[in-house]
Amino acid sequence: MMFHPFTNQNTAAGYVSYVRFVFGVTHGVFFERALPDALAELKAFANIIQASTEHIEGAVIANCFTFTSPDSTFSFETEAPRMHPANLSVGSLITSAATQLITLVRPAPLTLFDTVMRVTLNDPSPP
């Protein structure tokens, strides 16, 4: 049985989810419960991406859009399929699932190195 935090209307929902996850994993380790199967998670994320892609395809066909490549010239017409209300939430699902998928399969040292390389320090001293 997993611990559920104080309220669902907490403004720090991300932190609460993290606490819920950490407590669930800790609870599983201490009380000899099996931890979630990483391969099952991998398949679930792939299924989310596949189902979301099919949803976007259906919306593109239903609205007679052309889903252009990101390499094509930008215009509001080329972005119409991505900005369509039916595709905005699905796009968020895809990016979320893809990020979690990357985190699941990528070795931790590479993730840390990539994160460190994205940080830039600004020197406040005058030139």
C-alpha positions, 0 to 999 in steps of 0.5 A: 500500500502506497502512502498518499500525500496530504492533498491533491490541490498542493501547488508543489505537485511535482514535489508531492509526486516525488515524495510519493515515488520515493516513499513508495520505492522505500516502502517496497525496499523495506517491506520486501515488496517487488519494485516496478519492472523497468521493462514494463515501464519501458513498454508503457512509455513506448505505448503512450508515444505510439497511441499519442502518435496515432491520435495526432495522425487521426487529427491531421487526417480529420482536419486535412492538415499536412504534418510538416518536418521541423526542418521546413520553413516556419510559418503559422500554417506549418505549425497548425497541426502542432498548435491544434487543441486536440494535439497540444495535450497529446504533444505534452504526453509524448514529450513527457513519456519521451523524457521519462523513456530517456531517463530510464534507458540512459546511463546515469553518468551520461545524464549527469554530464548532459545536465552539467553541460547545459548550465552556464555560469554568468560572471557578474564582475565587469569586464 
